[in-house]
Amino acid sequence: MSRRWLTLRGWTLRARITALCVTTGIVLSALAALAVITGAQNNRQLDDVLNRASPMRAAGDSLNTAYVDQETGIRGYAITGNQGSLDPYRQGIRDETASIAEIEAQLHPGDTAIRDSLETVKQRAAAWHREVADPVIAAVDTQGPEAGRALIKAGKTADFESLRTAIADMQANIQVLRARSAAAARNSSQTMVAIQIAAAAIIILAGAALLLLLDRLVSRPVVELAEQVRAVAAGQYDKHIESGGSPELAVLARDVDGMRRKIAAELAEVREARSQIEWVNDQLKQQTEELTRSNRDLEQFAYVASHDLQEPLRKVASFCQLLQRRYAGQLDERADQYIAFAVDGAQRMQRLINDLLAFSRIGRITAGFTEVDLGRVLADVSSQLEDRFDGEAEVSWSDLPTVEGEEPLITTLFVNLIGNSLKFRRPGVPPVVRVTARREEDEWVINVRDNGIGIEAEFADKVFVIFQRLHARDAYEGTGIGLAIVKKIVEYHGGRIWLDLDVEEGTSINFTLPVLPGAPDPALTTEKTEVNA
C-alpha cells in the first residue's frame, strides 16, 4: 500500500526539522561571510606562521637530524667496515638535500637573515664532508676499519659542532619570523573568536530547539509506543496501539497495531489448534492405557488358560493312552483308530498349550539381561539339535559378537530358527545352515540361512504370525508358533526381524540385536563348524 507524508497536527517532523535547519543555516551563513571578510585580513600572517615558518622550522629539525644520521653512519662504518653501516649516512645526505630544498622553497625576498644563516649551514656542512666524512670513508675503503677509527680519534669534533651551531642560528631566525607573524595574526584572530562565539550560541540555540522538537514529537511518543508494545508482548493482545507524536509515528503506530491484530488472530487459531491437539493426546493416552491394560490382561489370560488347561488335558491324554495300551486289538479296527485320534489330539493340544505358555512368558518372566556370547550359544544349540537327524545336517557359524540379553531366550531363538532350517529340508539334500553377523552402526544384523525348501515371497508377512502354518500338519510336525516366538524374543531385546527374499534357494532370515557399548567388529575370518554326526 502506497503511503504519503501526512500533515496531521501541522507540519510533519521532516518539514519542521528542515525549516529549523534552513533558518539556522541562513544565520550561520551571514556569520560565515563576516568571518571570511575578517579572515582575509590575517591570511598573510597565518600563511607566514603555518605555511612558511612552521614548515621551515620542521625542515630545520629534519636537517639537523640528517646531519646527526650522517655522523652516526660515518662512525658505524669506521667501527664495522660494513657497507650496510653507511645506510644512515646515505639516507642523511638525501634528507639533507630535501630539507634544504624545503627551506629555500619557503623563503621570500625579505627573509635575508634566514637566507644568510642557511648559506652558513651549507658551507659548514661541505667543510665537515671534506675534512671528516670523505677521508674516513676513503680510509676504511682502502685500509680497513682500523684506519677509519684512527682518523676519527685523531680528528676534531669542532667542525660538526660548528655545523650544529649554524643550524641552531638558522632555527632562531625562523622563530623570529614566526613570532612576528603570530603577533600580527593574533589581533585579527580576536575578531574571529567573537564570530565563533556568536556562531556557537546560534548552534546551541538551534540544538536546544531541535532537542525540544524531537522530545515532543519523537522521544516521548516512542516511549509511549514502546510501553504499549510491551503490554501487548506481555499478553494484552486486545490492547489498541496508537501514537500522539509526529504524523510519521502515527503511521508507524497504525502499522504496529495492524500487526498486533494479525498476530492476535493467528494466536487464537494456535490456541484452538493446541486445544484440539491436547484433546487428541488425551484420547491417545487413554487408548494407550487401555491397549496396555488389554495386552496385560490378554497375556495373563493366555498364561492362566494354558496353565489351568494342563491338568484336565493331562488326565484326558493319560486315560486315552491307558485305553490304547489295554484295549488295543481287543476292539474292532475302527475303535483302535478312534482311540489313536484321541491320543494324537490330546498330545497335540498339550504341545499347543506348552507353546502358548512359552509365548506368554516371554518378557513377563525375566531373569535379567547379561552379556551373552552368541558363539557359545550356537555351540550349545548345535549340541541340542544333534540328535534330531541322522548325521547329514551341518550347522556352521562365523565369529559372532557378544550381546546383552537373556541367554535362555536367545538360546530358544536359535533353537527355533535352526530347528526350522533342519526340519524344512529338501528331499535328498543334506541340510546346511550358516549363521553370520555384521555390524551396522549401533546394532548387529544376524543372518540365519539354509538350503531348505524356502518360503515364498507371498508368505513373508505370515510366517511370524502365531499358529500360522504354511503346510499341512501331516507334512511337517509342529504347532506353527516357532517363528512367532522368535519375533517376540527379538523385539523384547530391542531388535527387529525380517525375511530376506533376495536368495536363490533356501530360507534367509535376518534379525538385529543392539551393540554393547565399546564392542569391536567381529573378525569374520575364522569359521567354526559343528557337524551333526
FENTARA-V545904 format. One record per pair of residues at least 4 apart in sequence whose C-alpha atoms are under 6 Angstrom apart, sorted by sequence separation. I is the first residue (numbers start at 1). J is the second residue. If there is no record, write none. Layout:
<<I & J> <I & J>>
This chain:
<<7 & 11> <11 & 15> <21 & 25> <25 & 29> <35 & 39> <43 & 47> <46 & 50> <47 & 51> <48 & 52> <49 & 53> <50 & 54> <52 & 56> <55 & 59> <77 & 81> <88 & 92> <92 & 96> <95 & 99> <127 & 131> <128 & 132> <129 & 133> <130 & 134> <139 & 143> <140 & 144> <143 & 147> <151 & 155> <158 & 162> <196 & 200> <203 & 207> <211 & 215> <213 & 217> <214 & 218> <215 & 219> <218 & 222> <222 & 226> <232 & 236> <245 & 249> <249 & 253> <260 & 264> <263 & 267> <270 & 274> <281 & 285> <284 & 288> <287 & 291> <290 & 294> <294 & 298> <297 & 301> <300 & 304> <301 & 305> <302 & 306> <303 & 307> <304 & 308> <305 & 309> <309 & 313> <310 & 314> <322 & 326> <323 & 327> <324 & 328> <331 & 335> <353 & 357> <361 & 365> <378 & 382> <407 & 411> <414 & 418> <415 & 419> <420 & 424> <488 & 492> <491 & 495> <7 & 12> <48 & 53> <77 & 82> <129 & 134> <140 & 145> <215 & 220> <231 & 236> <232 & 237> <439 & 444> <490 & 495> <491 & 496> <425 & 431> <438 & 444> <243 & 250> <438 & 445> <77 & 85> <139 & 147> <140 & 148> <437 & 445> <500 & 508> <76 & 85> <77 & 86> <139 & 148> <422 & 431> <437 & 446> <500 & 509> <243 & 253> <436 & 446> <499 & 509> <242 & 253> <436 & 447> <469 & 480> <73 & 85> <136 & 148> <435 & 447> <468 & 480> <498 & 510> <73 & 86> <435 & 448> <467 & 480> <497 & 510> <434 & 448> <467 & 481> <497 & 511> <73 & 88> <434 & 449> <466 & 481> <496 & 511> <73 & 89> <241 & 257> <433 & 449> <496 & 512> <433 & 450> <495 & 512> <70 & 88> <432 & 450> <466 & 484> <495 & 513> <69 & 88> <70 & 89> <432 & 451> <464 & 483> <465 & 484> <69 & 89> <464 & 484> <70 & 92> <69 & 92> <320 & 343> <221 & 245> <375 & 400> <66 & 92> <317 & 343> <374 & 400> <426 & 452> <237 & 264> <425 & 452> <426 & 453> <217 & 245> <374 & 402> <424 & 452> <425 & 453> <66 & 95> <217 & 246> <317 & 346> <373 & 402> <421 & 450> <66 & 96> <372 & 402> <128 & 159> <372 & 403> <371 & 403> <372 & 404> <63 & 96> <371 & 404> <370 & 404> <381 & 415> <370 & 405> <372 & 407> <63 & 99> <369 & 405> <369 & 406> <393 & 430> <397 & 434> <392 & 430> <393 & 431> <394 & 432> <395 & 433> <396 & 434> <397 & 435> <398 & 436> <124 & 163> <393 & 432> <395 & 434> <397 & 436> <59 & 99> <121 & 166> <56 & 103> <306 & 353> <306 & 357> <454 & 506> <117 & 170> <453 & 506> <454 & 507> <52 & 106> <303 & 357> <452 & 506> <451 & 506> <114 & 170> <450 & 506> <303 & 360> <450 & 507> <449 & 507> <114 & 173> <449 & 508> <448 & 508> <299 & 360> <448 & 509> <447 & 509> <447 & 510> <81 & 145> <446 & 510> <446 & 511> <79 & 145> <416 & 482> <445 & 511> <446 & 512> <78 & 145> <445 & 512> <444 & 512> <444 & 513> <78 & 148> <443 & 513> <78 & 149> <443 & 514> <443 & 515> <413 & 486> <442 & 515> <403 & 516> <53 & 178> <399 & 524> <359 & 485> <49 & 178> <398 & 527> <397 & 528> <49 & 181> <48 & 181> <396 & 529> <396 & 530> <395 & 530> <45 & 181> <394 & 531> <393 & 532> <45 & 185> <391 & 532> <391 & 533> <42 & 185> <42 & 188> <386 & 532> <13 & 246> <12 & 247> <8 & 247> <6 & 247>>
